[in-house]
Amino acid sequence: MSKKDKKLERMKNNPRDWKIDDLKTIAHEFEFEVRNSRTGSHVIFYHPNYPDNLTVPAKKPIKPIYVKQLIAFIERLKS
């Protein structure tokens, strides 16, 4: 199991207490593109091979629902 898969597994097991930088790191490892919104209060995750994107508020702490949504997004792209 690679490092990125282990980190993804840790996120699945405990979706609490993650920072926006952690989400950006895992997204980059799975070849997502990350951009900030115009106001800077949100981060947008998208993948060139998938039509949808995921918008996450950049406030601390990141709510578990957004971590779960990113995990589901990655899982869909892996399959």
C-alpha positions in Angstrom: 0.0 0.0 0.0 1.4 3.4 -1.0 1.7 6.4 1.3 -1.1 8.2 -0.5 -3.4 5.1 0.0 -2.5 4.9 3.7 -3.3 8.6 4.2 -6.6 8.1 2.3 -7.4 5.2 4.6 -6.6 7.3 7.7 -9.0 10.0 6.4 -11.7 7.3 5.9 -11.3 6.0 9.4 -11.2 9.4 11.0 -12.7 12.3 8.9 -12.2 14.8 11.8 -9.4 17.2 12.5 -8.0 17.6 9.0 -6.6 20.9 7.7 -7.2 22.3 4.3 -3.5 21.8 3.5 -4.0 18.1 4.2 -6.9 17.9 1.7 -4.8 19.8 -0.9 -1.9 17.4 -0.4 -4.0 14.3 -0.9 -5.8 15.8 -3.8 -2.5 16.6 -5.6 -1.3 13.1 -5.0 -4.4 11.8 -6.8 -3.8 14.3 -9.7 -6.5 16.7 -8.8 -6.2 20.3 -9.5 -6.8 22.8 -6.7 -7.7 26.4 -7.0 -8.9 29.1 -4.6 -12.2 30.9 -5.2 -12.2 34.5 -6.0 -13.0 35.6 -2.4 -10.4 33.2 -1.0 -12.9 31.7 1.5 -13.2 28.4 -0.4 -11.0 25.9 -2.2 -12.2 24.1 -5.3 -11.0 20.6 -6.1 -11.5 19.2 -9.6 -10.1 16.6 -11.9 -9.7 17.0 -15.7 -11.3 13.5 -16.3 -14.4 14.1 -14.3 -17.0 16.8 -14.9 -17.9 17.6 -11.3 -15.9 19.6 -8.8 -15.9 19.9 -5.0 -16.0 23.2 -3.2 -14.7 23.2 0.4 -14.8 26.2 2.8 -11.3 27.0 4.0 -12.3 27.7 7.6 -10.8 25.7 10.4 -11.6 23.0 11.3 -12.7 21.3 8.1 -16.1 19.6 8.6 -16.1 15.8 8.3 -18.7 15.9 5.5 -16.2 17.7 3.2 -13.5 15.1 4.0 -16.0 12.3 3.2 -17.0 14.0 0.0 -13.4 14.3 -1.2 -12.8 10.6 -0.3 -15.9 9.6 -2.3 -14.7 11.8 -5.2 -11.3 10.1 -5.2 -12.9 6.6 -4.9 -15.1 7.3 -8.0 -12.0 8.3 -10.0 -10.0 5.3 -8.9 -12.6 2.9 -10.1 
